[in-house]
């Protein structure tokens, strides 16, 4: 369990070092057998220690003297609704956050939109941070998706492992930056439904290597 706690802290430090996040605004969690481990509320990542990572049960109760991130509901509801979710990353990356303030879905201007699981990177409806209403809006935007924007807030994503979730967060931020640049240069050409269907079919095996014989 100590290794899991350390990996959460390392992911937080990597987010801030890469510019994907600032201060203590993001949060990271890992699924456990009876709930999940999540970053504590309001503690700077470079001062965070393993014993400050908070175990949270699926009923929302938590152990220890530290309060979990105010966004624990989003993490809990992703784990409850997505059996394939092993880790969740929420962050306020600059370009994703800027686009979330426009409250619109990001269309398939680039085929890599498919990394989120569909033909768009959706933006969830606005709700106050830390509320169940925000979590419910997020779940709607995450239907058949692994990432979404949160209106006037930021981005959230999940994957099977923490490394993959952090990678997906980086890809999402890159796509948002590219979309802003494309819109500044002109009107992006949007890929058709049939073109994206082909991309999604190819993405079913994207990044997978054939098993090696021992």
PyMOL commands that set and color helices and strands:
alter all, ss='L'
color gray80, all
select helices_A, chain A and resi 2-17+45-47+50-52+72-81+94-100+111-116+132-141+162-185+193-203
alter helices_A, ss='H'
color red, helices_A
select strands_A, chain A and resi 27-32+35-38+54-57+87-91+123-124+147-150+154-159
alter strands_A, ss='S'
color yellow, strands_A
deselect
rebuild
show_as cartoon
